[in-house]
Amino acid sequence: MVAVQMGGRERRGCADRECGYVFWDNPTPTVAAVVETGGRVVLVRQKGWPEKWYGIVSGFLERGESPEEGILREVEEELGMKGEIVRFIGTYSFFQLNQLILAYHVRAEGEIQLGEELEAYKLIKPEHLRPWEMGTGPAVRDWLEGRKGQD
């Protein structure tokens, strides 16, 4: 692989000009959900994360599924709960991991049964929820903004 100029950007490509291969390194689409159950938001801790780190349910889209199907699958896989999409929150660039996040507000019912990727969860009243700086944090911020006046 060598540096090649394409579209005003330096990209990695095949050293053989006839090959024509370019490594585009496009962002990976992911889905995330502010999951609400019983009036509280579910925060989850992935296995291997520091003990104080919690986030919202998220995951990668799978081939052939829509973002809506993907986030409902993730809610079921990670929490063991059936969910319904309340609304689309927004699209967020997560440059640090080269991801594009599609975030939703999901209401879920049932008892939480943690999936194999998760180590812990906690339920937070929305008024105690504090968004974080990057990743899914901006989606949490926007969801909280959208709730103002609804309490």
Secondary structure, DSSP 8 states (H G I E B T S, - for coil): -EEEEETTEEEEE-SSTTT--EE----EEEEEEEEEETTEEEEEEETTS-TT--B-EEEE--TT--HHHHHHHHHHHHH--EEEEEEEEEEEEEGGGTEEEEEEEEEEES-----TTEEEEEEE-GGG----SSTTHHHHHHHHHHHTT--
